[in-house]
Amino acid sequence: MKFRTLQLSTAAACALLVSALAVGAEAERPRTISVSGQGEIQAEPDRALVTLGIEARKLKMEEARAEVSKTVDAVLKLTRDLKIDPKYVRTTRINIQPEYNWDNNARERNLIGYFVSRQVEVELRDLDKLGSLLEKSFDLGVNQVGDPRLDSSKRRDLEREALAKAVADAKLNAEAVAKAAGARIGAPRSIAASSGYVSPPMPMMKVQAMRAEAASDASGSYQSGQMGFTGSVQVEYDLIPNSP
């Protein structure tokens, strides 16, 4: 009987100890507030990556290949005439594909010719040359053009500036929430951040429309618009209750 009483006393003591530890842990648990912040910077791009595609379909592979090679050589000469540094000009490997049609009567396929393609990629550091590069390329035989991918040489600095604005925005958000809750914020405990940029929209460039503009000398008609550089943060601050 005495042994049972000792067991109950030990269990009660353990329960009290666990309860005390829980109360102590609750008292030591830091009070924090977690908020997000956003920042954005607008700036004009000063670079563009332009992809000029040349495609040809001919009955003979040699003819299609010669036509593509001739146009590529002419485009490379154009980049030199526009004083674009050769280190910013790259040509892709030539792509050759035989083309067939299916003869239902004979139940076989027949070779009808060859498709040959190649691309010239230009990293343009002077956007004033964008119109001339595109329009004159069409005159030379370029028949596939992707939308120019715009960028800025100051992109990293602009993204950092956007992040700084995002941190300031997060602090204002935290102060507003803390004030409404009868408290104030302390030092930040943790910060998670991300940044990026959005290129301005560029209209799809059609071969026929571009050739029509080239005939009217529209080399200066391209306006790139502005890029948006964004920053996003998630910040956890200490939350300090106001004194009564």
PyMOL commands that set and color helices and strands:
alter all, ss='L'
color gray80, all
select helices_A, chain A and resi 2-28+61-81+86-88+127-140+155-180+207-215
alter helices_A, ss='H'
color red, helices_A
select strands_A, chain A and resi 32-43+47-58+89-91+95-103+108-124+144-145+149-151+183-198+227-241
alter strands_A, ss='S'
color yellow, strands_A
deselect
rebuild
show_as cartoon
